[in-house]
Amino acid sequence: MPHTTESDRIEAVTPARTRRSDARRNEQALLEAAARVFADSGIDAPVRLIASEAGMGMGTIYRHFPSRAELIAAVYRHQVDACVDLGETLLQDGSQPFTALREWIDAFVDFLATKHGLATVRTQDESSSSLHDYFLDRLVPICDRLLAAARGNGEITAEITGYELMRGIGNLCLFAGDDGRYDARKLTHLLLAGTR
């Protein structure tokens, strides 16, 4: 039996780690491309458009996400996570708390306005109900923290919870659609001004 050195073991592990790292990067690029395509063309957009936007073959997409429903659910979770990450960044970057809250709310409005039915899609192993739970479990706490920071800084006085604020914003975005006469972001700014 040949003797295996430490350097042999490192060389054997490194390519596997590189492949996993490449696969993660590909998956992130794919999810971002799919989000853009879904925002522009809806969730029924052809997979070839997503492949073209991502700069990869359709086989790569199907390797990561064997069904459209799995891809849509993954895009939805990815966008929720991006909203959470933005909130964390805004809480830590030294922004004025109300400014941070407003910037996060703008991103939240953009997410709601462009999700095009993502939340209603069911996959074989994940119901739309569990996607909605994921949405609430991830986003309500970060909204609560942004509100608490602004309240602690004396920038808002209203006793409103993250859930209430998000629900109100959701209602303002509900019928935005493609009506250029209606600006959901403008309405959410008025709502937010009422918390001061």
N, C-alpha and C positions, 0 to 999 in steps of 0.2 A: 504494500500500500504506500503510495507516494506521500512524502512529508509535506504538509501544508504550512506555509509560513504566515506570519501576521500580515505581511504585505499582500500575499495571495488572497487572504480573506478580505482585506480592504478593497482590492481591485474587483473582487466578486460582488461586494455590496454596493460599491459606487455606481456602476451602470444601472443597477436596479433603482437606486435612489434618484438618479438622473432621469430615468424613464418615468418614475412616479411624479417627479417635479415637472417634467415636460407635459405629462398627462393632465396635471392640475392646471398648468398655464393654458393648455389647449381648452380645457373645460371652461375656465373663466372667460377666455376670449369668445368661445362659442356662446356662452350664456349672455354676454354683453351684446354680441351680434344679434342673437335671437330677440333680445329685448328691444333693440332698435327696429328690427323688422316687424315685430308684433305691434310696436307703437305706430309705425307707418302704415302697415297693411292689415293689421288684425291677426288674431290667433290662427286663422285658416291660411295664412301665407304659405306658399310652397316651400318645402324644405330646401330646394335648390337655391332659393333666395337667401336663406340663412347661411347655407354653405358658401355662397359667393361672398356675402358680407363678412363672414369669418375668415375667408381665404383658405378654406379646407374642403376636402372631399365629403360627399354625402355619407360615405362609408364611415368616416370618423364620427360624424354626428350620430349615426345609428349605433356605433360601438358604445358611445357614452349614454345615449338615450334611445333605447329600442323602439319607443312609441312616442307619438306626438304629445300625448297626455303627460308622459314623464318629463319631456322637455319643457312643456308649459309650466308644470308644477315646479320644476327646478328653477326656471326663470323667475317665477313669482317669489320663491324663497330667496333667491339671489338678490332681487330688488329690495325685499324687506331687510335683508342683512346689510345692504348698502345704506339704507336709511338709518339703521342702528349705528353703523360705523361712522356716518356723518355726524350723528348726534354726539357720539363719544369724542370725536375730534373737536367739535365746537365747544364742548364742555371743558376741554383741556387746553385750547389754544389761546386763551386769554381774551376772547371776544367778550364784549358787554353781553350779559346774559339775555337781555331782551332781543338784541341783535342776533344772537345765536339762535334763540327760539324762533324768530321770524325767518331766518335762513333755513332752518330745519323744516318749518311749516311749508315754505315754498317748495322744498324738495318733496315733501309729503304730498302736496297738491299735484306736483308733476307726476309722481308715482300713481296717484289715484286717477289722474286724467288720462294716463297712457296705458293702463293695465289691460284694457280691452277684454274684459271677461276672464282674465287669468284666474281670479279667485273662485270662479264657478266651475272650473274644470275638475273632473274626477279622474284619478288614476286607479289602476287595479288594486293598489295597496294603500292608497291615501285618499280619503274623501275630501270633498270641498270643505267639510266641517273642520277637518284637522288642519287644512291650510288656513282657514279663518282663525283657528286657535293659535296657529303659529304666528300669524299677523298680530293678534292681540298680545300674546305672551312676549313677543320681541319688541313691539313698538310702544305699547302703553307705558312700560317702565322708563324708557328713554324720554318720552314726552313728559312724564311726571317729573323726572330729574331736571329737564330744561325749565319747566314751569317753576319748580322749587328754587332753582338758581336765580331766576328773574324775580321771584317773590322775595327771596332772601336779600336781594340787592335793592329792594324797594321800587322795582320797575313795574310790577303789577300788584294789584290789590285784590282782584277778584278771586273768590274761593272756587276755583274750577279744577277738575281733575283732568289728567291726560286723556282718559277715556271719553269724558264729556267733550273736551275740545276736539279730539279726533273724530268723534261721532258727528259733531256740528259741521266740521270741515268736510267730512264725507258726504253729508247731505247737500252742502253747497256745490260739491263736485258731481253729484249724481246725474244731473241732466245737462252737464256742460257740453258734451258731444263735440260736434264740429261747428257750433253756432258762434261765428266770429263776433256777434254782438254781446256775448256773455263772457265775462272774464272771472273765472272762479278764484284766481289768485287775488284779484282786487277785492272780492267779497270776503275772502279769508283775512285780508289785511284789516278790513273794517271790523270783523269779528274779533281779531286780536287786539285792535285798538280799544275795544270795549273792556278788555281785562285790565287796562292801565288805571 
